[in-house]
Amino acid sequence: MAEQQEGLRHKMKRHQGAILTGFSEGFPIFVGYFPVAVAFGLLAKSVPLGFLEAGMLSAFVFAGASQFIAASLLASGVGIGSIIVTTFLINSRHLLLSTAVAARLTGTRRLFPLAAFGVTDETFAIATTRPDTYGTPYLLGLNSMAWLGWLAGTLTGYLAGGFLPANLQAAMGILLYVMFLGILMPEVRKDIRVLIVAGLSGALHWGIRATGWLPSGWALVVAILVSVALVDGWKGKGAKHDSAT
């Protein structure tokens, strides 16, 4: 019995350490999400959505671009069904992101759905660049910081109302991309292929969107898959050539 209790205490301590590590590594995302979410809170109030509605949208949807689009569509009088389909397509890439994260995730699978809910582009970038596997407690800590930053920013923006100048509100939208570049650049210094995949994905996404073949969400999924396949194929071809010579 004493050994079981000691083992349980050790396990709890290990999980607490993993959660705190996730909190620490997720704090920059909190800082980056907060001002962008403030802009969404301002938009939500202008739609107008109620304070509780805006908060629930950020708490249960937790998808930046989709929430901005959903609020704009609501303001335009678009039906709920169309909004649901549109946001699903935009967020379809998260099916791939969550699958990639789950492949490296260890621990009880009972918490996998909760961990998958919190996966965003930025938490995915941090989690998948770790040198080893990680447990569910770490991912929950990482995702929680991103979620708290988004929810807190939304509520703050809603309460701020129309007091912020219009030019400041417009500038807040760019901060999400600046934060993502801050996460991307250290990986580029490690492997130039990261930059090639990112640049090629962006170009393909722009080209697919320009043709109108696919909605934004699926266009991004296809662009990423094609870019990764091309770069990996080029690497494999280069490796075969080196071995042959």
CYANA upper distance limits for C-alpha pairs under 8 A (distance plus 0.5 A):
  1 MET  CA      5 GLN  CA      6.77
  2 ALA  CA      6 GLU  CA      6.62
  3 GLU  CA      7 GLY  CA      6.55
  4 GLN  CA      8 LEU  CA      6.60
  5 GLN  CA      9 ARG  CA      6.66
  6 GLU  CA     10 HIS  CA      6.65
  7 GLY  CA     11 LYS  CA      6.62
  8 LEU  CA     12 MET  CA      6.64
  9 ARG  CA     13 LYS  CA      6.59
 10 HIS  CA     14 ARG  CA      6.66
 11 LYS  CA     15 HIS  CA      6.70
 12 MET  CA     16 GLN  CA      6.60
 13 LYS  CA     17 GLY  CA      6.71
 14 ARG  CA     18 ALA  CA      6.79
 15 HIS  CA     19 ILE  CA      6.67
 15 HIS  CA    137 PRO  CA      6.36
 15 HIS  CA    138 TYR  CA      8.16
 16 GLN  CA     20 LEU  CA      6.67
 16 GLN  CA    137 PRO  CA      8.13
 17 GLY  CA     21 THR  CA      6.68
 18 ALA  CA     22 GLY  CA      6.75
 18 ALA  CA    135 GLY  CA      8.15
 18 ALA  CA    137 PRO  CA      6.31
 18 ALA  CA    138 TYR  CA      5.09
 18 ALA  CA    141 GLY  CA      8.09
 19 ILE  CA     23 PHE  CA      6.71
 19 ILE  CA    137 PRO  CA      5.68
 19 ILE  CA    138 TYR  CA      5.17
 19 ILE  CA    139 LEU  CA      8.04
 19 ILE  CA    140 LEU  CA      7.36
 19 ILE  CA    141 GLY  CA      5.05
 19 ILE  CA    142 LEU  CA      7.96
 20 LEU  CA     24 SER  CA      6.63
 20 LEU  CA    138 TYR  CA      8.04
 20 LEU  CA    141 GLY  CA      7.10
 21 THR  CA     25 GLU  CA      6.68
 21 THR  CA    138 TYR  CA      7.02
 21 THR  CA    141 GLY  CA      7.82
 21 THR  CA    142 LEU  CA      8.27
 22 GLY  CA     26 GLY  CA      6.35
 22 GLY  CA    137 PRO  CA      8.38
 22 GLY  CA    138 TYR  CA      5.30
 22 GLY  CA    139 LEU  CA      6.74
 22 GLY  CA    140 LEU  CA      7.68
 22 GLY  CA    141 GLY  CA      4.81
 22 GLY  CA    142 LEU  CA      4.49
 22 GLY  CA    143 ASN  CA      8.18
 23 PHE  CA     27 PHE  CA      6.60
 23 PHE  CA    141 GLY  CA      5.47
 23 PHE  CA    142 LEU  CA      5.75
 23 PHE  CA    144 SER  CA      7.89
 23 PHE  CA    145 MET  CA      6.40
 24 SER  CA    142 LEU  CA      8.18
 25 GLU  CA    126 ILE  CA      8.41
 25 GLU  CA    142 LEU  CA      7.00
 26 GLY  CA     30 PHE  CA      6.98
 26 GLY  CA    123 THR  CA      7.87
 26 GLY  CA    141 GLY  CA      8.04
 26 GLY  CA    142 LEU  CA      5.23
 26 GLY  CA    143 ASN  CA      7.55
 26 GLY  CA    144 SER  CA      8.43
 26 GLY  CA    145 MET  CA      5.86
 26 GLY  CA    146 ALA  CA      6.85
 27 PHE  CA     31 VAL  CA      6.86
 27 PHE  CA    145 MET  CA      6.54
 27 PHE  CA    146 ALA  CA      8.00
 28 PRO  CA     32 GLY  CA      6.69
 29 ILE  CA     33 TYR  CA      6.36
 29 ILE  CA    122 GLU  CA      7.60
 29 ILE  CA    123 THR  CA      8.29
 29 ILE  CA    145 MET  CA      7.65
 29 ILE  CA    146 ALA  CA      6.07
 29 ILE  CA    149 GLY  CA      7.97
 29 ILE  CA    179 MET  CA      7.93
 30 PHE  CA     34 PHE  CA      6.53
 30 PHE  CA    145 MET  CA      6.09
 30 PHE  CA    146 ALA  CA      5.47
 30 PHE  CA    147 TRP  CA      8.20
 30 PHE  CA    148 LEU  CA      7.44
 30 PHE  CA    149 GLY  CA      4.77
 30 PHE  CA    150 TRP  CA      7.67
 31 VAL  CA     35 PRO  CA      8.08
 31 VAL  CA    149 GLY  CA      7.28
 32 GLY  CA     36 VAL  CA      7.73
 32 GLY  CA    149 GLY  CA      8.46
 32 GLY  CA    175 LEU  CA      7.08
 32 GLY  CA    176 LEU  CA      6.59
 32 GLY  CA    179 MET  CA      6.33
 33 TYR  CA     37 ALA  CA      6.49
 33 TYR  CA    146 ALA  CA      7.42
 33 TYR  CA    149 GLY  CA      6.07
 33 TYR  CA    150 TRP  CA      5.94
 33 TYR  CA    153 GLY  CA      7.82
 33 TYR  CA    176 LEU  CA      7.02
 34 PHE  CA     38 VAL  CA      6.72
 34 PHE  CA    149 GLY  CA      5.44
 34 PHE  CA    150 TRP  CA      6.04
 34 PHE  CA    151 LEU  CA      8.50
 34 PHE  CA    152 ALA  CA      7.30
 34 PHE  CA    153 GLY  CA      4.90
 34 PHE  CA    154 THR  CA      8.12
 35 PRO  CA     39 ALA  CA      7.04
 35 PRO  CA    153 GLY  CA      6.67
 35 PRO  CA    172 MET  CA      6.47
 35 PRO  CA    175 LEU  CA      7.96
 36 VAL  CA     40 PHE  CA      7.07
 36 VAL  CA    150 TRP  CA      8.36
 36 VAL  CA    153 GLY  CA      7.76
 36 VAL  CA    172 MET  CA      5.87
 36 VAL  CA    173 GLY  CA      6.00
 36 VAL  CA    174 ILE  CA      8.41
 36 VAL  CA    175 LEU  CA      7.09
 36 VAL  CA    176 LEU  CA      7.00
 37 ALA  CA     41 GLY  CA      6.63
 37 ALA  CA     64 GLY  CA      8.18
 37 ALA  CA    149 GLY  CA      8.29
 37 ALA  CA    150 TRP  CA      5.81
 37 ALA  CA    151 LEU  CA      7.72
 37 ALA  CA    152 ALA  CA      8.24
 37 ALA  CA    153 GLY  CA      5.03
 37 ALA  CA    154 THR  CA      5.16
 37 ALA  CA    157 GLY  CA      7.57
 38 VAL  CA     42 LEU  CA      6.82
 38 VAL  CA    153 GLY  CA      5.02
 38 VAL  CA    154 THR  CA      5.43
 38 VAL  CA    155 LEU  CA      7.80
 38 VAL  CA    156 THR  CA      6.50
 38 VAL  CA    157 GLY  CA      4.39
 38 VAL  CA    158 TYR  CA      7.66
 39 ALA  CA     43 LEU  CA      6.81
 39 ALA  CA    154 THR  CA      7.95
 39 ALA  CA    157 GLY  CA      6.65
 39 ALA  CA    169 GLN  CA      6.32
 39 ALA  CA    170 ALA  CA      8.30
 39 ALA  CA    172 MET  CA      6.80
 39 ALA  CA    173 GLY  CA      7.49
 40 PHE  CA     44 ALA  CA      6.50
 40 PHE  CA     67 GLN  CA      8.20
 40 PHE  CA     68 PHE  CA      6.91
 40 PHE  CA    154 THR  CA      6.55
 40 PHE  CA    157 GLY  CA      7.51
 41 GLY  CA     45 LYS  CA      6.80
 41 GLY  CA     54 ALA  CA      7.40
 41 GLY  CA    153 GLY  CA      7.68
 41 GLY  CA    154 THR  CA      4.78
 41 GLY  CA    155 LEU  CA      6.64
 41 GLY  CA    156 THR  CA      7.51
 41 GLY  CA    157 GLY  CA      4.79
 41 GLY  CA    158 TYR  CA      4.79
 41 GLY  CA    159 LEU  CA      8.40
 42 LEU  CA     46 SER  CA      6.98
 42 LEU  CA    154 THR  CA      8.31
 42 LEU  CA    157 GLY  CA      5.55
 42 LEU  CA    158 TYR  CA      5.59
 42 LEU  CA    160 ALA  CA      7.82
 42 LEU  CA    161 GLY  CA      6.26
 42 LEU  CA    162 GLY  CA      7.47
 43 LEU  CA     47 VAL  CA      6.90
 43 LEU  CA     68 PHE  CA      8.23
 43 LEU  CA     71 ALA  CA      7.78
 43 LEU  CA    158 TYR  CA      8.47
 44 ALA  CA     48 PRO  CA      6.43
 44 ALA  CA     49 LEU  CA      5.92
 44 ALA  CA     50 GLY  CA      8.42
 44 ALA  CA     54 ALA  CA      6.61
 44 ALA  CA     71 ALA  CA      6.76
 44 ALA  CA    158 TYR  CA      7.52
 45 LYS  CA     49 LEU  CA      5.84
 45 LYS  CA     50 GLY  CA      7.33
 45 LYS  CA     51 PHE  CA      8.01
 45 LYS  CA     54 ALA  CA      8.25
 45 LYS  CA    158 TYR  CA      6.29
 45 LYS  CA    161 GLY  CA      7.36
 47 VAL  CA     71 ALA  CA      7.09
 47 VAL  CA     72 SER  CA      7.90
 47 VAL  CA     74 LEU  CA      7.59
 47 VAL  CA     75 ALA  CA      5.68
 48 PRO  CA     75 ALA  CA      8.06
 49 LEU  CA     53 GLU  CA      6.48
 49 LEU  CA     54 ALA  CA      6.58
 50 GLY  CA     54 ALA  CA      6.63
 51 PHE  CA     55 GLY  CA      6.74
 51 PHE  CA    155 LEU  CA      7.91
 51 PHE  CA    158 TYR  CA      7.33
 52 LEU  CA     56 MET  CA      6.54
 53 GLU  CA     57 LEU  CA      6.56
 54 ALA  CA     58 SER  CA      6.97
 54 ALA  CA    154 THR  CA      7.73
 54 ALA  CA    155 LEU  CA      8.00
 54 ALA  CA    158 TYR  CA      8.34
 55 GLY  CA     59 ALA  CA      6.53
 55 GLY  CA    151 LEU  CA      7.10
 55 GLY  CA    154 THR  CA      7.18
 55 GLY  CA    155 LEU  CA      6.72
 56 MET  CA     60 PHE  CA      6.28
 56 MET  CA     61 VAL  CA      8.26
 57 LEU  CA     61 VAL  CA      5.90
 57 LEU  CA     62 PHE  CA      7.52
 57 LEU  CA     67 GLN  CA      8.01
 58 SER  CA     62 PHE  CA      5.23
 58 SER  CA     63 ALA  CA      7.80
 58 SER  CA     67 GLN  CA      8.14
 58 SER  CA    150 TRP  CA      7.35
 58 SER  CA    151 LEU  CA      6.13
 58 SER  CA    154 THR  CA      7.52
 59 ALA  CA    147 TRP  CA      7.91
 59 ALA  CA    151 LEU  CA      6.57
 61 VAL  CA     67 GLN  CA      8.14
 62 PHE  CA     67 GLN  CA      8.20
 62 PHE  CA    118 GLY  CA      8.21
 62 PHE  CA    147 TRP  CA      7.55
 62 PHE  CA    150 TRP  CA      7.94
 63 ALA  CA     67 GLN  CA      6.40
 63 ALA  CA     91 ASN  CA      8.19
 63 ALA  CA    120 THR  CA      8.25
 64 GLY  CA     68 PHE  CA      6.97
 65 ALA  CA     69 ILE  CA      6.76
 66 SER  CA     70 ALA  CA      6.40
 66 SER  CA     87 THR  CA      5.72
 66 SER  CA     90 ILE  CA      7.10
 66 SER  CA     91 ASN  CA      7.75
 67 GLN  CA     71 ALA  CA      6.53
 67 GLN  CA     87 THR  CA      8.40
 68 PHE  CA     72 SER  CA      6.74
 69 ILE  CA     73 LEU  CA      6.56
 69 ILE  CA     87 THR  CA      8.22
 70 ALA  CA     74 LEU  CA      6.60
 70 ALA  CA     83 ILE  CA      6.48
 70 ALA  CA     87 THR  CA      7.60
 71 ALA  CA     75 ALA  CA      6.75
 72 SER  CA     76 SER  CA      6.82
 73 LEU  CA     77 GLY  CA      6.84
 73 LEU  CA     78 VAL  CA      5.84
 73 LEU  CA     83 ILE  CA      7.37
 74 LEU  CA     78 VAL  CA      6.15
 74 LEU  CA     79 GLY  CA      8.01
 74 LEU  CA     80 ILE  CA      8.47
 74 LEU  CA     83 ILE  CA      8.45
 78 VAL  CA     82 SER  CA      7.33
 78 VAL  CA     83 ILE  CA      7.50
 79 GLY  CA     83 ILE  CA      6.96
 80 ILE  CA     84 ILE  CA      6.69
 81 GLY  CA     85 VAL  CA      6.84
 82 SER  CA     86 THR  CA      6.55
 83 ILE  CA     87 THR  CA      6.61
 84 ILE  CA     88 PHE  CA      6.58
 85 VAL  CA     89 LEU  CA      6.79
 86 THR  CA     90 ILE  CA      6.79
 87 THR  CA     91 ASN  CA      6.60
 88 PHE  CA     92 SER  CA      6.40
 89 LEU  CA    215 PRO  CA      7.41
 89 LEU  CA    216 SER  CA      7.75
 89 LEU  CA    217 GLY  CA      5.40
 89 LEU  CA    218 TRP  CA      6.83
 90 ILE  CA    215 PRO  CA      7.90
 90 ILE  CA    216 SER  CA      6.25
 90 ILE  CA    217 GLY  CA      4.06
 90 ILE  CA    218 TRP  CA      7.47
 91 ASN  CA     95 LEU  CA      8.49
 91 ASN  CA    217 GLY  CA      6.36
 92 SER  CA     96 LEU  CA      8.29
 92 SER  CA    217 GLY  CA      6.27
 92 SER  CA    218 TRP  CA      7.13
 92 SER  CA    221 VAL  CA      8.02
 93 ARG  CA     97 LEU  CA      6.93
 93 ARG  CA    217 GLY  CA      6.93
 93 ARG  CA    218 TRP  CA      7.65
 93 ARG  CA    220 LEU  CA      7.71
 93 ARG  CA    221 VAL  CA      5.91
 94 HIS  CA     98 SER  CA      6.32
 94 HIS  CA    119 VAL  CA      8.01
 94 HIS  CA    120 THR  CA      7.89
 95 LEU  CA     99 THR  CA      6.74
 96 LEU  CA    100 ALA  CA      6.71
 97 LEU  CA    101 VAL  CA      6.78
 97 LEU  CA    119 VAL  CA      7.92
 97 LEU  CA    120 THR  CA      8.45
 97 LEU  CA    121 ASP  CA      8.27
 97 LEU  CA    124 PHE  CA      7.16
 98 SER  CA    102 ALA  CA      6.50
 98 SER  CA    116 ALA  CA      6.12
 98 SER  CA    119 VAL  CA      7.06
 99 THR  CA    103 ALA  CA      6.83
100 ALA  CA    104 ARG  CA      7.68
100 ALA  CA    128 THR  CA      8.40
101 VAL  CA    105 LEU  CA      6.79
101 VAL  CA    124 PHE  CA      7.49
101 VAL  CA    127 ALA  CA      7.74
101 VAL  CA    128 THR  CA      7.11
102 ALA  CA    112 PHE  CA      8.21
102 ALA  CA    116 ALA  CA      8.49
104 ARG  CA    128 THR  CA      8.48
104 ARG  CA    133 THR  CA      5.65
104 ARG  CA    134 TYR  CA      7.21
105 LEU  CA    133 THR  CA      6.63
105 LEU  CA    134 TYR  CA      5.96
105 LEU  CA    135 GLY  CA      6.02
105 LEU  CA    136 THR  CA      6.99
106 THR  CA    133 THR  CA      7.49
106 THR  CA    134 TYR  CA      6.48
106 THR  CA    135 GLY  CA      5.09
106 THR  CA    136 THR  CA      6.88
107 GLY  CA    135 GLY  CA      5.94
107 GLY  CA    136 THR  CA      6.38
108 THR  CA    112 PHE  CA      7.99
108 THR  CA    136 THR  CA      7.81
111 LEU  CA    115 ALA  CA      6.74
111 LEU  CA    136 THR  CA      7.52
112 PHE  CA    116 ALA  CA      6.48
112 PHE  CA    136 THR  CA      7.69
113 PRO  CA    117 PHE  CA      6.70
114 LEU  CA    118 GLY  CA      7.38
114 LEU  CA    140 LEU  CA      8.31
115 ALA  CA    119 VAL  CA      7.37
115 ALA  CA    136 THR  CA      7.39
115 ALA  CA    139 LEU  CA      6.92
115 ALA  CA    140 LEU  CA      6.12
115 ALA  CA    143 ASN  CA      7.84
118 GLY  CA    140 LEU  CA      8.10
118 GLY  CA    143 ASN  CA      5.52
118 GLY  CA    144 SER  CA      7.64
118 GLY  CA    146 ALA  CA      8.38
118 GLY  CA    147 TRP  CA      7.43
119 VAL  CA    123 THR  CA      6.35
119 VAL  CA    124 PHE  CA      6.55
119 VAL  CA    143 ASN  CA      6.85
120 THR  CA    124 PHE  CA      6.32
120 THR  CA    143 ASN  CA      8.48
121 ASP  CA    125 ALA  CA      6.70
122 GLU  CA    126 ILE  CA      6.94
122 GLU  CA    180 PHE  CA      6.88
122 GLU  CA    183 ILE  CA      8.07
123 THR  CA    127 ALA  CA      6.47
123 THR  CA    142 LEU  CA      7.28
123 THR  CA    143 ASN  CA      6.95
123 THR  CA    146 ALA  CA      8.07
124 PHE  CA    128 THR  CA      6.40
125 ALA  CA    129 THR  CA      6.76
125 ALA  CA    183 ILE  CA      7.69
125 ALA  CA    184 LEU  CA      8.22
126 ILE  CA    130 ARG  CA      7.23
126 ILE  CA    183 ILE  CA      7.89
127 ALA  CA    139 LEU  CA      7.88
129 THR  CA    187 GLU  CA      8.39
134 TYR  CA    138 TYR  CA      7.09
134 TYR  CA    139 LEU  CA      7.97
135 GLY  CA    139 LEU  CA      7.23
136 THR  CA    140 LEU  CA      6.56
137 PRO  CA    141 GLY  CA      6.69
138 TYR  CA    142 LEU  CA      6.72
139 LEU  CA    143 ASN  CA      6.47
140 LEU  CA    144 SER  CA      6.34
141 GLY  CA    145 MET  CA      7.05
142 LEU  CA    146 ALA  CA      7.37
143 ASN  CA    147 TRP  CA      6.63
144 SER  CA    148 LEU  CA      6.46
145 MET  CA    149 GLY  CA      6.62
146 ALA  CA    150 TRP  CA      6.79
147 TRP  CA    151 LEU  CA      6.63
148 LEU  CA    152 ALA  CA      6.30
149 GLY  CA    153 GLY  CA      6.46
150 TRP  CA    154 THR  CA      6.65
151 LEU  CA    155 LEU  CA      6.84
152 ALA  CA    156 THR  CA      6.59
153 GLY  CA    157 GLY  CA      6.49
154 THR  CA    158 TYR  CA      6.67
155 LEU  CA    159 LEU  CA      6.70
156 THR  CA    160 ALA  CA      6.56
157 GLY  CA    161 GLY  CA      6.90
160 ALA  CA    164 LEU  CA      7.73
164 LEU  CA    168 LEU  CA      7.21
164 LEU  CA    169 GLN  CA      7.22
165 PRO  CA    169 GLN  CA      6.94
166 ALA  CA    170 ALA  CA      6.81
167 ASN  CA    171 ALA  CA      6.77
168 LEU  CA    172 MET  CA      6.95
169 GLN  CA    173 GLY  CA      8.05
171 ALA  CA    175 LEU  CA      8.02
174 ILE  CA    178 VAL  CA      7.07
175 LEU  CA    179 MET  CA      6.69
176 LEU  CA    180 PHE  CA      6.86
177 TYR  CA    181 LEU  CA      6.75
178 VAL  CA    182 GLY  CA      6.87
179 MET  CA    183 ILE  CA      7.09
180 PHE  CA    184 LEU  CA      6.66
181 LEU  CA    185 MET  CA      6.45
182 GLY  CA    186 PRO  CA      7.96
183 ILE  CA    187 GLU  CA      8.02
184 LEU  CA    188 VAL  CA      6.93
185 MET  CA    189 ARG  CA      6.97
186 PRO  CA    190 LYS  CA      7.25
187 GLU  CA    191 ASP  CA      6.80
187 GLU  CA    194 VAL  CA      7.29
188 VAL  CA    192 ILE  CA      5.71
188 VAL  CA    193 ARG  CA      7.82
188 VAL  CA    194 VAL  CA      5.92
188 VAL  CA    195 LEU  CA      6.10
191 ASP  CA    195 LEU  CA      8.33
192 ILE  CA    196 ILE  CA      7.10
193 ARG  CA    197 VAL  CA      6.55
193 ARG  CA    231 VAL  CA      7.74
194 VAL  CA    198 ALA  CA      6.64
195 LEU  CA    199 GLY  CA      6.50
196 ILE  CA    200 LEU  CA      6.41
196 ILE  CA    231 VAL  CA      8.15
197 VAL  CA    201 SER  CA      6.36
197 VAL  CA    224 ILE  CA      8.11
197 VAL  CA    227 SER  CA      6.09
197 VAL  CA    228 VAL  CA      6.65
197 VAL  CA    231 VAL  CA      7.30
198 ALA  CA    202 GLY  CA      6.71
199 GLY  CA    203 ALA  CA      6.77
200 LEU  CA    204 LEU  CA      6.57
200 LEU  CA    223 ALA  CA      8.36
200 LEU  CA    227 SER  CA      6.42
201 SER  CA    205 HIS  CA      6.43
201 SER  CA    220 LEU  CA      8.05
201 SER  CA    223 ALA  CA      5.47
201 SER  CA    224 ILE  CA      5.70
201 SER  CA    226 VAL  CA      8.32
201 SER  CA    227 SER  CA      6.09
202 GLY  CA    206 TRP  CA      6.66
202 GLY  CA    223 ALA  CA      7.93
203 ALA  CA    207 GLY  CA      6.69
204 LEU  CA    208 ILE  CA      6.56
204 LEU  CA    223 ALA  CA      5.79
205 HIS  CA    209 ARG  CA      6.56
205 HIS  CA    219 ALA  CA      6.20
205 HIS  CA    220 LEU  CA      5.97
205 HIS  CA    222 VAL  CA      8.36
205 HIS  CA    223 ALA  CA      5.79
206 TRP  CA    210 ALA  CA      6.53
207 GLY  CA    211 THR  CA      6.94
208 ILE  CA    212 GLY  CA      6.88
208 ILE  CA    213 TRP  CA      6.72
208 ILE  CA    214 LEU  CA      7.27
208 ILE  CA    219 ALA  CA      6.57
209 ARG  CA    213 TRP  CA      7.34
209 ARG  CA    214 LEU  CA      7.16
209 ARG  CA    215 PRO  CA      7.66
209 ARG  CA    216 SER  CA      7.13
209 ARG  CA    219 ALA  CA      7.08
214 LEU  CA    218 TRP  CA      6.55
214 LEU  CA    219 ALA  CA      5.88
215 PRO  CA    219 ALA  CA      6.39
216 SER  CA    220 LEU  CA      6.71
217 GLY  CA    221 VAL  CA      6.96
218 TRP  CA    222 VAL  CA      6.61
219 ALA  CA    223 ALA  CA      6.55
220 LEU  CA    224 ILE  CA      6.64
221 VAL  CA    225 LEU  CA      6.72
222 VAL  CA    226 VAL  CA      6.51
223 ALA  CA    227 SER  CA      6.51
224 ILE  CA    228 VAL  CA      6.59
225 LEU  CA    229 ALA  CA      6.58
226 VAL  CA    230 LEU  CA      6.56
227 SER  CA    231 VAL  CA      6.64
228 VAL  CA    232 ASP  CA      6.41
229 ALA  CA    233 GLY  CA      6.30
230 LEU  CA    234 TRP  CA      6.51
231 VAL  CA    235 LYS  CA      6.66
232 ASP  CA    236 GLY  CA      6.61
233 GLY  CA    237 LYS  CA      6.57
234 TRP  CA    238 GLY  CA      6.59
235 LYS  CA    239 ALA  CA      6.67
236 GLY  CA    240 LYS  CA      6.78
237 LYS  CA    241 HIS  CA      6.72
238 GLY  CA    242 ASP  CA      6.72
239 ALA  CA    243 SER  CA      6.75
240 LYS  CA    244 ALA  CA      6.61
241 HIS  CA    245 THR  CA      6.82
